[in-house]
Each structure stands twice: as structure tokens, then as C-alpha cells.
Amino acid sequence: MELTDTDRANIERARKVGAGLGLVLNPDTARTLKVATLLARNFAEFGKYYCPCKQSHPLDPAKDVVCPCPTLKDELAKDGHCFCRLYYTPEAAARAQSEPGCCGR
């Protein structure tokens, strides 16, 4: 997969946010890129990184949540990753990476 400078910047921003929380990005680069791009698009349009996976259509800033979501800790405890599958615990990412079909295989 060929990444543009913008793609790399969006992924790096997401990586830094996750690292600050002790999390890693989804090992599936295509999924990570999709979510990071949608987050950046929401930021460009609305001034905040609204969660693209939980947003209403059209986006409602009074109702929609900013990433990382308030339910992140519960999602990590239950699934090992957030609802969008952008942020993973390191352990869950290692398991996901070894699954058939992960990461473009």
C-alpha cells in the first residue's frame, strides 16, 4: 500500500495519541488509514476529532463523541480494541496480527 505524506501524518497523529494511552494502532494498515483519514476529515470540517465510527449522519457536535471515546476503557477491557478498531492493547494487536486475513494477507 502506497501512503501519501498526508496519510503518514494522519497515522502518526493517531499513533501519538495511542502511545500516550499505552495503546498501539491496528496492525491492519488499511483499517488504520481509513479511520485516521476520517478522523482528520472530521477535524478539518468540524475542528475536533469526532469518532467516525460512532458519529451520526450528518455529524452532530452536540451529540457525537471525540476520539478517543469516553467508552474506550470499557471497550479495551471487553475486546482489547476500541469500537473503530483503531486503538489496540499491545497484547490484542499481537493476537490480531497473527490471525489469518489480518494486515492484507
Secondary structure, 3 states (H helix, E strand, C coil): CCCCHHHHHHHHHHHHHHHHCCCEECCCHHHHHHHHHHHHHHHHHHCCCECCCCCCCCCCCCCCCECCCCCHHHHHHHHCECCCCCEECHHHHHHHHHCCCHHHC
